[in-house]
Amino acid sequence: MCFAELATSIQISGGSWAYIMTAFGPALAFANAFIMQIRQVMAAALTVLACSNYILDPFFNDCPPPVSLSLRNV
């Protein structure tokens, strides 16, 4: 609901960056965009590491996967 109201009030494209840029200025808009980008990359990396443990577990029945392939020792 908040984004719908902002979209009708601030009629420029860019999503949350455009709304923060209009309300708080370029420094906070850049900081928000930078943090959101880092968060998306970190979330993807953690997802890949977690999924790799589930994929490797059937191949290593008796022992844990090697440290270089596992998230358990990170």
Summary of the structure (lengths in Angstrom):
residues: 74
radius of gyration: 20.4
end to end distance: 39.8
largest distance: 60.6
contacts: 151
relative contact order: 0.08
helix: 73%
strand: 0%
